[in-house]
Amino acid sequence: MRLGFCKMKTINILNINCMTDNKTKKGKQDRNQVSGSENYEIQYFKEKMNVSSQAVSGAIRATGSNDRKILESYLKKRHNK
């Protein structure tokens, strides 16, 4: 029984450390990134760049980054051809 309790405690600790986004902690680093898993961030960015949601998701995959400046640069080059 004690071993099972320790396993649960370890799993709970890992779950706390693996949280993807703490919406109460917003800082400069959070504003510099576009989260591909948050629909509201993709919606805002697509409207700002005047592109589709697929274009934003594709840019995140193509660049391998979620940095706003990198994504803006990629989308400007890609959609101004």
N, C-alpha and C positions, 0 to 999 in steps of 0.2 A: 504493500500500500504506500509506503513512504517513497519508494522509487517512482511510482506513478505520479505522486504529487510533485516530485522534482521535475519530472518530464513536463508536466503541465506548466510549471513555473518557467521553465526554459522556453517553452513555446510562447507563452504570454510575453516574455521579455523580447523575444524575436519579433513578435507582431508589433510591439510598440516601436521598435527600432526601424521597422520596415514601412512605416506610414509614409504615404506618397506626398501628401500635401497638407500642411497645417495652415488652414486659412486664417488663423489668428495671428500668425507670424508673417507679416508682410514687410519686405524690405527691398532694397535696391536690387539684390540678386533675383528676387522673385519677379520684379517688374521687367527685368531684362530678358525673360524667357517666356516662350509660348508653350504651354503644356498641351501636347497632342491628345491627352486623355480628358481634357476639360472642354466640353462643347462651347461654353461661354467665351473661353479664350480664343478658340478657333473662329467663332462667329465675329468677335470684335476685330480680330486681325484680318479676316477676309473682307469685312466691310471697309476697314481702313485702307487695305491694298486694292480694293475693287477687283477681287478674284473669287473663285469658288472655294468651297471648303475642301474639295478634292485637291485643288492646287496648293493649299496650305499644308495639308497632310503629305502631299507628294514632295513639297519643298523640305519638310522636316525629314522625310526618308532620304531624299536625294543628297542633302547636305550633311546628314548625320548629326545635326545640331538643332537645338531649339532656341538659340540665341536670336533675339528680334532683329538685330542689325544684319546678321548673316542671312536670315530669311528674307528680309526686305530687299537686300542686294540681289539675292537669287531670283526673287519674283520680279523685280524690276527688269533684270536682264532677260528673263524668260518671256515675259509678257509684253515687252516693248519691241519685239522683233517684227 
